[in-house]
């Protein structure tokens, strides 16, 4: 357990960020899975691409991973 006041605050802050990031990543995974399903419409794919872009912008996922996911979604949508 940290003794310094700022270290105690960092523990609380990091736990809060962990929970927020966990929730956001879960929502991201869900939207990607829905877009990858057979018969997914263009609106679902577009929503998934938007959520991937937002996640990359916030640093939840790496920008290269975001590009890879978007490419895979586009390839499946156009197939």
N, C-alpha and C positions, 0 to 999 in steps of 0.2 A: 504494500500500500504506500502511495507517495506521501511524503512528509511536507513538501513545499506546496504552498497554496496554488501556484500556477500549475503545478503538476496534477494536483487534485482536479482542477478545472479542466485540464486537458483530458483526463480520464472520462469525466462526465460528457464533455463535448464529443470525444471520439466514439463513445457508446451511442450517443444520439445520432451522429452521422452514419454509424454502422447500420442502425435500424432504418434510417431513411434510404440509404443506398441499397439495402437488402430489399426493401419494398419496391424501389424503382427498378432494380434488376429483375425482380420477379414479374413485374408488369411488362417489362421489355420482352422477357422470354415468352410470356403468354401471347403478346401481340405477334411475335415472330412465328410461333407455332400455329396460330390461327391463319396467318398469311401463307404458310407452307402446306396447309391442308389442301386436299384435292377439291376443286370447285370453289376456291376462294375468289371472290370478285375483286375488281380493280380497286375499289374503295378500301378494302381490307389490306391489300398490299401497300397502298399509298399511306395508310395510317401506320403500318409497321415501319415503313421507310422514314416517316416523320419521327417516330419514337426512337428509331436507331440514330438518326441525326441529332436529336436532342440529347440522347445518352452520351454520344461521342463529344458533344459540345460541353457537357457537364463533367466529362472525365470518367464516366462510369465504365466505358469501354474505350479501347484504343481506336484511333481514327482509321487505322488499317483494317481492324476487325470490322468496323462499321462499313467500310467500303466493300469488304468481302461479303458481308451479309446482304447488303443492298444488291450487289451483283448477282448473288445466288437467287434472291427473290425476283429480280428482273428476268433472269434466265428462265426460272420456272413459270413466271407469269406469261412470258412470250412463247413458251413451248406449246 
